[in-house]
């Protein structure tokens, strides 16, 4: 429960199933800040339309990242 310090999500993103739960955990101002960041990187709303905040593809929610040319993309992201 959010009231006890929990969160509306687990190891995955919000997607569409928990979209309305974002209103429980975050204030209007916090949600607007998140959407402003999304608009800055996706001004035409082409990425994950209808979802609250897109997550990095093949990132921590999948527990893996693809290595290309010996480099790990987004090396600063914590891995679980």
N, C-alpha and C positions, 0 to 999 in steps of 0.2 A: 504494500500500500504506500502511496506517495505520502500520506499523512505520517507514516512511521519512518520516513527517510528513504523509501524505495523509489523505483523509477517505473515508468510505463512500458519500458522496453527491456529486453534481455541482451543477448549477444548479437542481435540483428537490428536493422533499422526500423523505423516507424511504419513505412509502407502505407497501405490504405486501411488495414485492419485496426490500427491504433491511432488513426488520424484524429478522432475526436478526443482521445485521451490526452493529447498534447495540451488541451485547454485546462486540464486538471493540474498538470505538472508545471506549466509555464504561464507567465502573465502575458497580457496583450503586448506589452512593450518588448518582452523577451522574444515572443513569436515574431514580432515585426522585425526585430534585429536579425533573426535567423533568415527570414524571407528576404531581407535586404542583401544579405551576403549571397543568397542563392541568385537573386536578380543580378548582382554584380558579375557573377560568373556565367550566368545563363539568362541573358536579357530577353531572349525570345521564348523562354520556357520550353525548350525542346527536350531537356533531360529529365526523365522520370516525371512526366506531366501528371498532375493530380496527386502527387505524393509530397509529404511535408518537406523533407530534407533528403536529397540523394546522398548515398554513401559511396565511398570509393569502391570501384569494381574490383572484385577479388581481393578484398582487404580483410580486416580482422574478423568480420562477420562470417567469412568462409574459412578462416584459419590458415590462409595461405596467400602467397603472392608469387607471381611469375617472375623469374629471373631472366633478363635479356642481356646478352653481351657481358655476362659476369656481374651485372649491377642489379641490385634490388631496388625497384621503384619505391619511392616514399620510405626510405630507410629509417627516417626518424619516427615513424608510426610504431607504437608499441605492439608487439605480437603476443598472443595468448598461448 
